[in-house]
Amino acid sequence: MGKQRQYFSDFTLCIGIGGVSRSGKSYLAKMLHSVIPESTIIHQDLYIPHENRIAKINGHTDWEQPGAIDWAGYASAITEAQKKFKCVIAEGLLAFYNPEINKLYTKIIFIEIDKSTFTELKRKDLRWGAEPDWYIEHIWKSYLFYGQMPQTSLNQLTINGNINFDLPYILKFLATQ
């Protein structure tokens, strides 16, 4: 990893990491942050408007759609971080929804997991209490509609979140210009 660390200091990166909820976006971001010098992580989940300004579905706050993100705040956080760090790692469910933010990324990593794995992991995720089955299905449908990888970037890597991440392979992708 020492060679990789040295190489990453030679240029700047803005890495976008996307995928459905529970696919491993934050985990991968933390892995990369631990081995890429002068890096920081921007978590999209931290850029949400007040809950009363987010649409509801069946009386449940709909966190899974573009109105649940403060896009200006998220873009500003990425832009400001780029002035201070050599590598910005931005991750979120809707990381690739906004075309203007997509222009900030120099590399894109999309994590895929199958629906059954997502459902199993989401049912076990009790951070905000148990989610009803209809809402878990809604999350999956929202991901299919809003959370896909953009079709415009050439610097994209799709990885399988159903298996352990191959960090050397991912770092090799990131190290190529």
Backbone as a chain_set.jsonl record, in Angstrom:
{"seq": "MGKQRQYFSDFTLCIGIGGVSRSGKSYLAKMLHSVIPESTIIHQDLYIPHENRIAKINGHTDWEQPGAIDWAGYASAITEAQKKFKCVIAEGLLAFYNPEINKLYTKIIFIEIDKSTFTELKRKDLRWGAEPDWYIEHIWKSYLFYGQMPQTSLNQLTINGNINFDLPYILKFLATQ", "coords": {"N": [[0.81, -1.209, 0.0], [2.111, 1.177, 0.445], [3.334, 2.191, -1.901], [1.034, 2.837, -3.363], [-0.021, 4.857, -1.696], [1.954, 6.817, -1.978], [1.734, 7.357, -4.73], [-0.854, 8.418, -4.918], [-0.495, 10.922, -3.86], [0.375, 12.466, -5.897], [-1.588, 13.592, -7.534], [-4.919, 15.047, -7.749], [-8.116, 13.931, -6.574], [-11.611, 13.379, -6.907], [-13.869, 11.381, -5.684], [-16.824, 9.754, -6.391], [-19.149, 7.773, -4.721], [-21.676, 5.49, -5.067], [-24.807, 3.685, -4.651], [-27.323, 1.34, -3.588], [-29.066, 1.62, -0.435], [-27.369, 0.216, 2.351], [-25.431, -1.08, 0.84], [-22.718, -0.79, 1.164], [-21.438, 1.64, 0.856], [-20.549, 3.689, 2.699], [-18.765, 2.154, 4.185], [-16.84, 1.434, 2.228], [-15.953, 4.013, 1.599], [-14.72, 4.721, 4.025], [-12.694, 2.784, 4.088], [-11.146, 3.579, 1.86], [-10.438, 6.164, 2.649], [-8.753, 5.546, 4.741], [-6.426, 4.695, 3.496], [-5.695, 6.485, 1.506], [-3.801, 9.302, 1.313], [-4.263, 12.622, 2.698], [-7.056, 12.829, 2.446], [-10.659, 13.141, 2.582], [-14.014, 12.503, 3.733], [-17.234, 12.994, 2.44], [-20.383, 12.676, 3.492], [-23.435, 12.089, 2.068], [-25.774, 11.816, 3.516], [-25.631, 13.675, 5.529], [-26.508, 16.021, 4.519], [-29.303, 17.067, 4.464], [-32.527, 18.553, 4.205], [-34.624, 20.16, 6.706], [-36.783, 17.889, 8.344], [-39.538, 18.456, 8.111], [-39.695, 19.579, 5.634], [-39.514, 17.638, 3.791], [-40.951, 15.363, 1.529], [-43.703, 13.137, 2.223], [-44.614, 9.686, 2.364], [-47.268, 7.614, 2.598], [-47.53, 8.655, 5.194], [-44.964, 8.437, 6.154], [-41.701, 9.738, 6.359], [-40.108, 10.437, 3.351], [-37.161, 9.596, 2.664], [-35.836, 8.753, 0.475], [-35.694, 10.073, -1.996], [-34.955, 12.742, -4.372], [-35.713, 15.235, -3.226], [-35.06, 14.992, -0.605], [-32.514, 15.754, -0.155], [-30.184, 18.323, 0.488], [-29.085, 19.829, -1.991], [-27.528, 22.048, -2.756], [-26.016, 22.494, -0.439], [-24.645, 20.055, -0.25], [-23.145, 20.052, -2.665], [-21.618, 22.35, -2.194], [-20.151, 21.533, 0.054], [-18.548, 19.521, -1.076], [-17.098, 21.02, -2.989], [-15.756, 22.899, -1.329], [-14.233, 21.119, 0.209], [-12.545, 20.14, -1.758], [-10.761, 22.204, -2.034], [-9.199, 21.964, 0.173], [-8.262, 19.37, 0.502], [-6.461, 16.648, -1.03], [-7.832, 14.492, -1.935], [-11.201, 13.885, -2.254], [-13.863, 12.088, -1.024], [-16.964, 11.342, -1.838], [-20.045, 10.162, -0.821], [-23.192, 8.45, -1.22], [-26.684, 7.505, -1.358], [-28.014, 8.809, -3.43], [-25.907, 9.753, -4.906], [-25.258, 10.12, -7.598], [-27.323, 11.439, -8.788], [-27.546, 14.197, -9.322], [-26.681, 16.152, -12.008], [-24.873, 18.316, -12.072], [-23.295, 17.969, -9.806], [-22.175, 15.547, -10.494], [-20.294, 16.374, -12.344], [-18.23, 17.205, -10.756], [-16.944, 14.955, -9.875], [-14.051, 12.959, -10.356], [-13.628, 10.3, -10.503], [-15.782, 7.473, -10.424], [-17.478, 5.195, -8.403], [-19.587, 2.523, -8.346], [-21.651, 0.617, -6.383], [-23.054, -2.471, -6.516], [-25.698, -4.478, -5.272], [-27.721, -7.391, -4.92], [-31.322, -7.577, -4.913], [-32.413, -9.284, -2.923], [-30.334, -9.489, -1.044], [-30.11, -6.799, -0.308], [-32.69, -6.45, 0.861], [-32.575, -8.244, 3.022], [-30.408, -7.148, 4.517], [-31.413, -4.589, 5.028], [-33.636, -5.108, 6.635], [-32.356, -5.923, 8.933], [-31.186, -3.597, 9.749], [-31.534, -1.464, 12.229], [-31.195, 1.126, 13.029], [-32.876, 3.371, 12.909], [-35.134, 2.297, 13.864], [-37.372, -0.455, 13.127], [-38.133, -0.86, 9.728], [-41.132, -0.791, 7.816], [-42.222, -3.449, 5.594], [-43.311, -2.499, 3.16], [-42.058, -0.041, 2.929], [-39.376, -0.714, 2.705], [-39.469, -1.95, 0.221], [-40.152, 0.317, -1.232], [-37.784, 1.826, -0.932], [-36.014, 0.278, -2.483], [-37.222, 0.543, -5.034], [-36.981, 3.315, -5.379], [-34.216, 3.576, -5.447], [-33.718, 2.198, -7.866], [-34.894, 4.005, -9.589], [-33.825, 6.621, -9.004], [-31.174, 6.272, -8.156], [-29.159, 5.323, -9.859], [-26.063, 4.723, -11.692], [-24.438, 7.374, -13.436], [-24.61, 7.821, -16.995], [-22.669, 9.13, -18.368], [-19.973, 9.337, -17.69], [-16.573, 8.351, -18.181], [-14.83, 7.354, -16.357], [-15.554, 5.138, -14.563], [-16.32, 2.592, -12.19], [-17.803, -0.432, -11.531], [-18.694, -2.348, -8.804], [-19.182, -5.439, -7.047], [-21.164, -5.574, -4.348], [-21.989, -7.739, -2.929], [-19.922, -9.354, -2.306], [-16.678, -9.429, -0.648], [-14.878, -6.367, -0.738], [-12.372, -5.766, -3.151], [-9.76, -4.264, -2.365], [-7.071, -3.635, -3.393], [-7.571, -3.83, -6.181], [-9.523, -1.828, -6.534], [-8.04, 0.433, -5.74], [-6.111, 0.413, -7.757], [-7.706, 1.075, -9.977], [-8.444, 3.685, -9.167], [-5.962, 4.922, -9.172], [-5.262, 5.246, -11.802], [-5.062, 7.605, -14.385]], "CA": [[0.0, 0.0, 0.0], [2.968, 2.345, 0.497], [3.464, 2.726, -3.255], [-0.247, 3.459, -3.686], [-0.123, 6.1, -0.921], [2.847, 7.785, -2.595], [1.193, 7.723, -6.038], [-2.039, 9.265, -4.759], [-0.122, 12.286, -3.497], [0.802, 13.162, -7.108], [-2.695, 14.232, -8.234], [-6.123, 15.2, -6.932], [-9.249, 13.07, -6.922], [-12.925, 13.509, -6.275], [-14.465, 10.068, -5.92], [-18.235, 9.582, -6.054], [-19.506, 6.38, -4.44], [-23.122, 5.344, -4.995], [-25.392, 2.355, -4.571], [-28.516, 1.29, -2.746], [-28.881, 1.58, 1.013], [-26.746, -0.978, 2.927], [-24.557, -1.748, -0.131], [-21.333, -0.673, 1.594], [-20.869, 2.922, 0.423], [-19.79, 4.31, 3.805], [-17.677, 1.234, 4.513], [-15.794, 1.609, 1.22], [-15.395, 5.358, 1.774], [-13.799, 4.666, 5.176], [-11.526, 2.004, 3.664], [-10.329, 4.414, 0.984], [-9.905, 7.262, 3.468], [-7.671, 5.03, 5.59], [-5.211, 4.421, 2.728], [-5.37, 7.588, 0.599], [-3.4, 10.456, 2.132], [-4.901, 13.92, 2.482], [-8.417, 12.585, 1.956], [-11.783, 13.386, 3.484], [-15.271, 11.885, 3.292], [-18.462, 13.793, 2.496], [-21.527, 11.765, 3.536], [-24.637, 12.755, 1.581], [-26.794, 11.772, 4.566], [-25.51, 14.843, 6.407], [-27.018, 17.186, 3.801], [-30.743, 16.905, 4.281], [-33.301, 19.666, 4.757], [-35.409, 19.816, 7.895], [-37.728, 16.808, 8.035], [-40.863, 18.97, 7.713], [-39.626, 20.026, 4.241], [-39.336, 16.45, 2.96], [-42.229, 14.721, 1.194], [-44.093, 11.936, 2.962], [-45.284, 8.62, 1.633], [-48.043, 6.873, 3.602], [-47.233, 9.225, 6.498], [-43.56, 8.142, 6.463], [-40.79, 10.642, 5.662], [-39.527, 9.774, 2.183], [-35.74, 9.942, 2.583], [-35.265, 8.066, -0.69], [-35.944, 10.812, -3.229], [-34.075, 13.91, -4.475], [-36.119, 16.325, -2.336], [-34.538, 14.731, 0.741], [-31.109, 16.169, -0.13], [-29.834, 19.729, 0.309], [-28.118, 19.716, -3.077], [-26.577, 23.17, -2.706], [-25.113, 22.232, 0.681], [-23.802, 18.908, -0.611], [-22.197, 20.521, -3.68], [-20.711, 23.287, -1.54], [-19.24, 20.76, 0.907], [-17.573, 18.869, -1.959], [-16.248, 22.07, -3.562], [-14.883, 23.414, -0.265], [-13.278, 20.061, 0.568], [-11.557, 20.04, -2.834], [-9.761, 23.256, -1.816], [-8.409, 21.648, 1.365], [-7.782, 17.992, 0.485], [-6.071, 16.114, -2.342], [-8.832, 13.499, -2.341], [-12.524, 13.997, -1.645], [-14.657, 10.885, -1.23], [-18.358, 11.724, -1.612], [-20.849, 8.945, -0.951], [-24.601, 8.55, -0.883], [-27.689, 6.791, -2.147], [-28.312, 9.595, -4.63], [-24.645, 10.413, -5.245], [-25.138, 10.39, -9.029], [-28.577, 11.987, -9.299], [-27.418, 15.594, -9.725], [-25.687, 16.253, -13.091], [-23.843, 19.312, -11.748], [-22.377, 17.335, -8.859], [-21.441, 14.517, -11.25], [-19.161, 17.025, -13.009], [-17.16, 17.382, -9.775], [-16.263, 13.677, -9.667], [-13.06, 12.512, -11.334], [-13.811, 8.852, -10.551], [-17.08, 7.031, -9.908], [-17.578, 3.79, -8.013], [-20.979, 2.131, -8.137], [-21.704, -0.667, -5.684], [-24.298, -3.204, -6.776], [-26.073, -5.674, -4.525], [-29.0, -7.88, -5.418], [-32.472, -7.153, -4.115], [-32.602, -10.122, -1.733], [-29.319, -9.072, -0.078], [-30.549, -5.5, 0.194], [-33.842, -6.635, 1.746], [-32.098, -8.888, 4.251], [-29.607, -6.189, 5.278], [-32.256, -3.47, 5.467], [-34.458, -5.588, 7.75], [-31.485, -5.99, 10.111], [-30.753, -2.234, 10.075], [-32.515, -0.931, 13.181], [-30.724, 2.436, 13.5], [-34.025, 4.265, 13.045], [-36.27, 1.418, 14.135], [-37.705, -1.385, 12.045], [-38.885, -0.282, 8.607], [-42.147, -1.714, 7.289], [-41.859, -4.084, 4.324], [-43.679, -1.659, 2.02], [-41.072, 1.031, 2.803], [-38.162, -1.355, 2.189], [-39.726, -2.076, -1.218], [-40.088, 1.688, -1.761], [-36.365, 2.186, -1.002], [-35.462, -0.411, -3.649], [-37.752, 1.169, -6.255], [-36.376, 4.643, -5.486], [-32.839, 3.34, -5.884], [-33.757, 1.881, -9.293], [-35.319, 5.193, -10.334], [-32.984, 7.797, -8.757], [-29.846, 6.002, -7.638], [-28.289, 4.607, -10.797], [-24.818, 5.346, -12.125], [-24.64, 8.206, -14.634], [-24.167, 7.197, -18.247], [-21.831, 10.073, -19.097], [-18.583, 9.347, -17.255], [-15.73, 7.249, -18.616], [-14.038, 6.912, -15.211], [-16.498, 4.443, -13.703], [-16.054, 1.214, -11.795], [-18.915, -1.092, -10.847], [-18.217, -3.465, -7.99], [-20.217, -6.285, -6.469], [-21.227, -5.427, -2.906], [-22.341, -9.014, -2.312], [-18.672, -10.012, -1.92], [-15.71, -8.518, -0.037], [-14.269, -5.43, -1.682], [-10.987, -6.019, -3.53], [-9.167, -2.939, -2.226], [-6.003, -3.375, -4.376], [-8.194, -3.62, -7.498], [-10.156, -0.5, -6.504], [-6.971, 1.429, -5.718], [-5.516, 0.456, -9.106], [-8.635, 1.89, -10.779], [-8.359, 5.085, -8.744], [-4.628, 5.453, -9.445], [-5.092, 5.513, -13.232], [-5.615, 8.911, -14.777]], "C": [[0.849, 1.268, 0.0], [3.136, 3.005, -0.855], [2.181, 3.444, -3.68], [-0.374, 4.812, -2.981], [0.733, 7.182, -1.567], [2.257, 8.267, -3.92], [0.004, 8.662, -5.91], [-1.685, 10.687, -4.386], [0.261, 13.113, -4.722], [-0.331, 13.861, -7.861], [-3.911, 14.305, -7.318], [-7.242, 14.322, -7.479], [-10.51, 13.583, -6.248], [-13.682, 12.241, -6.662], [-15.925, 10.097, -5.49], [-18.52, 8.102, -5.85], [-21.02, 6.306, -4.265], [-23.542, 3.889, -4.964], [-26.575, 2.405, -3.622], [-28.12, 1.31, -1.269], [-28.332, 0.221, 1.44], [-25.816, -1.713, 1.95], [-23.085, -1.674, 0.258], [-20.657, 0.628, 1.204], [-20.007, 3.556, 1.51], [-18.591, 3.451, 4.186], [-16.52, 1.405, 3.527], [-15.151, 2.984, 1.361], [-14.389, 5.38, 2.923], [-12.542, 3.867, 4.839], [-10.581, 2.87, 2.832], [-9.673, 5.546, 1.77], [-8.712, 6.785, 4.298], [-6.373, 4.801, 4.822], [-4.823, 5.536, 1.754], [-5.019, 8.811, 1.444], [-4.152, 11.722, 1.738], [-6.302, 13.765, 1.886], [-9.442, 12.931, 3.029], [-13.02, 12.733, 2.886], [-16.406, 12.891, 3.459], [-19.617, 12.793, 2.415], [-22.791, 12.532, 3.127], [-25.726, 12.812, 2.649], [-26.742, 12.977, 5.504], [-26.096, 16.106, 5.778], [-28.492, 16.992, 3.447], [-31.448, 18.138, 4.84], [-34.03, 19.221, 6.026], [-36.509, 18.835, 7.476], [-39.097, 17.319, 7.586], [-40.868, 19.506, 6.28], [-39.444, 18.86, 3.275], [-40.691, 15.78, 2.754], [-42.451, 13.47, 2.044], [-44.727, 10.945, 1.986], [-45.957, 7.745, 2.688], [-47.725, 7.344, 5.03], [-45.793, 9.047, 6.962], [-42.684, 9.136, 5.697], [-40.068, 9.872, 4.559], [-38.082, 10.245, 1.977], [-35.117, 9.506, 1.266], [-35.483, 8.784, -2.01], [-35.154, 12.114, -3.215], [-34.447, 15.08, -3.567], [-35.621, 16.15, -0.91], [-33.058, 15.111, 0.867], [-31.022, 17.679, -0.312], [-28.701, 19.757, -0.723], [-27.092, 20.836, -3.055], [-25.562, 22.954, -1.591], [-24.143, 21.107, 0.371], [-22.736, 19.334, -1.62], [-21.167, 21.459, -3.058], [-19.694, 22.556, -0.665], [-18.163, 20.079, 0.069], [-16.585, 19.903, -2.494], [-15.275, 22.627, -2.523], [-13.836, 22.38, 0.134], [-12.19, 19.924, -0.489], [-10.456, 21.097, -2.691], [-8.791, 22.894, -0.7], [-7.737, 20.269, 1.318], [-7.409, 17.574, -0.932], [-7.074, 15.092, -2.859], [-10.111, 13.705, -1.545], [-13.3, 12.741, -2.023], [-16.084, 11.238, -0.849], [-19.238, 10.504, -1.835], [-22.293, 9.205, -0.557], [-25.482, 7.757, -1.826], [-27.957, 7.496, -3.475], [-27.071, 10.331, -5.138], [-24.558, 10.826, -6.71], [-26.393, 11.015, -9.63], [-28.398, 13.374, -9.913], [-26.323, 15.75, -10.781], [-24.568, 17.257, -12.791], [-22.83, 18.733, -10.765], [-21.571, 16.252, -9.558], [-20.219, 15.111, -11.951], [-17.98, 17.23, -12.064], [-16.331, 16.11, -9.595], [-15.229, 13.429, -10.764], [-13.109, 10.998, -11.505], [-15.146, 8.507, -9.905], [-16.992, 5.543, -9.59], [-19.039, 3.509, -7.686], [-20.989, 0.74, -7.525], [-23.074, -1.297, -5.925], [-24.473, -4.32, -5.751], [-27.423, -6.118, -5.065], [-30.113, -7.513, -4.43], [-32.631, -7.989, -2.845], [-31.573, -9.773, -0.659], [-29.697, -7.735, 0.534], [-31.673, -5.672, 1.217], [-33.414, -7.235, 3.08], [-31.323, -7.893, 5.13], [-30.465, -5.049, 5.826], [-33.143, -3.883, 6.639], [-33.652, -5.656, 9.047], [-31.04, -4.611, 10.591], [-31.812, -1.573, 10.956], [-32.09, 0.438, 13.725], [-31.863, 3.413, 13.739], [-35.286, 3.484, 13.365], [-36.534, 0.523, 12.934], [-38.535, -0.672, 10.981], [-39.938, -1.281, 8.148], [-41.728, -2.264, 5.929], [-42.185, -3.205, 3.125], [-42.637, -0.549, 1.822], [-39.737, 0.476, 2.301], [-38.295, -1.548, 0.676], [-39.634, -0.7, -1.891], [-38.626, 2.143, -1.907], [-35.74, 1.556, -2.247], [-35.926, 0.245, -4.949], [-37.159, 2.563, -6.465], [-34.929, 4.547, -5.963], [-32.81, 3.048, -7.387], [-34.083, 3.109, -10.13], [-34.317, 6.346, -10.21], [-31.505, 7.493, -8.511], [-28.875, 5.324, -8.572], [-27.042, 5.423, -11.175], [-25.085, 6.198, -13.367], [-24.054, 7.533, -15.869], [-23.145, 8.045, -18.99], [-20.348, 10.008, -18.758], [-17.822, 8.126, -17.772], [-14.938, 6.649, -17.457], [-14.917, 6.236, -14.173], [-16.038, 3.02, -13.412], [-17.296, 0.708, -11.087], [-18.339, -2.271, -10.093], [-19.397, -4.184, -7.358], [-20.15, -6.177, -4.952], [-21.639, -6.695, -2.178], [-21.102, -9.787, -1.852], [-17.744, -8.977, -1.287], [-15.095, -7.624, -1.105], [-12.801, -5.793, -1.9], [-10.269, -4.668, -3.538], [-8.011, -2.7, -3.193], [-6.543, -3.109, -5.788], [-8.819, -2.221, -7.581], [-9.099, 0.592, -6.517], [-6.275, 1.539, -7.075], [-6.391, 1.285, -10.038], [-8.486, 3.361, -10.449], [-7.019, 5.722, -9.127], [-4.388, 5.728, -10.927], [-5.76, 6.827, -13.578], [-6.23, 8.867, -16.144]], "O": [[0.369, 2.328, -0.401], [3.088, 4.23, -0.963], [2.23, 4.517, -4.28], [-0.786, 5.798, -3.593], [0.3, 8.327, -1.694], [2.278, 9.465, -4.203], [-0.137, 9.598, -6.698], [-2.503, 11.587, -4.578], [0.452, 14.324, -4.613], [-0.054, 14.66, -8.755], [-3.931, 13.699, -6.247], [-7.302, 14.017, -8.67], [-10.467, 14.148, -5.156], [-14.079, 12.059, -7.813], [-16.228, 10.431, -4.344], [-18.179, 7.273, -6.694], [-21.58, 6.988, -3.407], [-22.746, 2.985, -5.217], [-26.793, 3.404, -2.937], [-26.971, 1.044, -0.918], [-28.781, -0.812, 0.945], [-25.449, -2.859, 2.207], [-22.277, -2.434, -0.275], [-19.43, 0.715, 1.219], [-18.857, 3.918, 1.26], [-17.517, 3.977, 4.478], [-15.362, 1.507, 3.933], [-13.931, 3.107, 1.254], [-13.325, 5.988, 2.807], [-11.445, 4.234, 5.259], [-9.373, 2.892, 3.067], [-8.495, 5.847, 1.576], [-7.769, 7.543, 4.528], [-5.311, 4.721, 5.44], [-3.711, 5.521, 1.227], [-5.854, 9.298, 2.206], [-4.611, 11.871, 0.605], [-6.679, 14.471, 0.951], [-9.128, 13.002, 4.217], [-13.071, 12.446, 1.69], [-16.52, 13.552, 4.491], [-19.805, 12.14, 1.389], [-23.163, 13.511, 3.774], [-26.514, 13.757, 2.679], [-27.717, 13.261, 6.199], [-26.173, 17.146, 6.432], [-28.857, 16.783, 2.291], [-31.008, 18.703, 5.841], [-34.041, 18.038, 6.365], [-37.082, 18.948, 6.393], [-39.751, 16.679, 6.762], [-41.928, 19.853, 5.759], [-39.242, 19.067, 2.079], [-41.478, 15.648, 3.691], [-41.504, 12.84, 2.515], [-45.283, 11.312, 0.951], [-45.29, 7.2, 3.568], [-47.659, 6.537, 5.957], [-45.446, 9.472, 8.064], [-42.902, 9.354, 4.506], [-39.497, 8.806, 4.793], [-37.822, 11.174, 1.212], [-33.974, 9.861, 0.979], [-35.456, 8.142, -3.06], [-34.721, 12.553, -2.15], [-33.568, 15.847, -3.176], [-35.747, 17.063, -0.093], [-32.426, 14.82, 1.882], [-31.705, 18.248, -1.163], [-27.522, 19.715, -0.374], [-25.911, 20.599, -3.31], [-24.372, 23.205, -1.78], [-22.957, 21.194, 0.691], [-21.559, 19.015, -1.452], [-19.978, 21.371, -3.364], [-18.516, 22.913, -0.643], [-16.995, 20.059, 0.457], [-15.374, 19.685, -2.455], [-14.093, 22.805, -2.816], [-12.679, 22.727, 0.371], [-11.042, 19.626, -0.162], [-9.342, 20.9, -3.177], [-7.691, 23.442, -0.626], [-6.753, 20.034, 2.02], [-7.966, 18.077, -1.908], [-7.163, 14.85, -4.062], [-10.099, 13.7, -0.314], [-13.382, 12.379, -3.196], [-16.386, 11.414, 0.331], [-19.194, 9.883, -2.897], [-22.591, 10.038, 0.299], [-25.084, 7.391, -2.931], [-28.107, 6.851, -4.513], [-27.178, 11.405, -5.729], [-23.858, 11.784, -7.037], [-26.514, 11.108, -10.851], [-29.033, 13.69, -10.918], [-25.152, 15.506, -10.486], [-23.432, 17.058, -13.221], [-21.632, 18.988, -10.888], [-20.397, 16.06, -9.243], [-19.216, 14.421, -12.132], [-16.85, 17.41, -12.518], [-15.163, 16.173, -9.212], [-15.492, 13.657, -11.945], [-12.682, 10.473, -12.532], [-15.583, 9.165, -8.961], [-16.503, 4.744, -10.389], [-19.643, 4.181, -6.85], [-20.411, -0.198, -8.075], [-24.109, -0.727, -5.581], [-23.518, -5.017, -5.406], [-28.179, -5.31, -5.604], [-29.858, -7.186, -3.271], [-32.954, -7.441, -1.791], [-31.909, -9.763, 0.526], [-29.615, -7.556, 1.749], [-31.616, -5.107, 2.309], [-33.846, -6.782, 4.14], [-31.555, -7.81, 6.336], [-30.263, -4.599, 6.954], [-33.377, -3.083, 7.545], [-34.201, -5.469, 10.133], [-30.567, -4.472, 11.719], [-32.868, -1.17, 10.467], [-32.577, 0.861, 14.773], [-31.812, 4.203, 14.681], [-36.393, 3.978, 13.152], [-35.977, 0.731, 11.856], [-39.504, 0.023, 11.288], [-39.674, -2.482, 8.096], [-40.972, -1.624, 5.199], [-41.415, -3.166, 2.165], [-42.359, -0.156, 0.689], [-39.042, 1.149, 1.54], [-37.335, -1.331, -0.064], [-39.099, -0.579, -2.993], [-38.274, 2.777, -2.902], [-35.017, 2.227, -2.985], [-35.125, 0.475, -5.855], [-36.867, 2.951, -7.597], [-34.481, 5.347, -6.785], [-31.97, 3.591, -8.105], [-33.603, 3.241, -11.256], [-33.993, 6.983, -11.212], [-30.667, 8.385, -8.649], [-27.857, 4.797, -8.123], [-26.993, 6.64, -10.996], [-25.855, 5.805, -14.244], [-23.101, 6.76, -15.77], [-22.785, 7.722, -20.122], [-19.535, 10.58, -19.485], [-18.352, 7.015, -17.798], [-14.425, 5.536, -17.577], [-15.016, 6.7, -13.037], [-15.454, 2.344, -14.259], [-17.787, 1.34, -10.152], [-17.601, -3.086, -10.646], [-20.467, -3.608, -7.161], [-19.187, -6.635, -4.337], [-21.642, -6.732, -0.947], [-21.213, -10.756, -1.101], [-17.999, -7.776, -1.383], [-14.827, -8.061, -2.225], [-12.079, -6.091, -0.949], [-10.177, -4.009, -4.574], [-7.964, -1.624, -3.788], [-6.019, -2.253, -6.502], [-8.66, -1.521, -8.581], [-9.247, 1.581, -7.234], [-5.894, 2.632, -7.493], [-5.882, 2.103, -10.804], [-8.411, 4.196, -11.35], [-6.953, 6.926, -9.378], [-3.404, 6.38, -11.276], [-6.867, 7.124, -13.13], [-6.739, 9.88, -16.624]]}, "num_chains": 1, "name": "protein.A"}
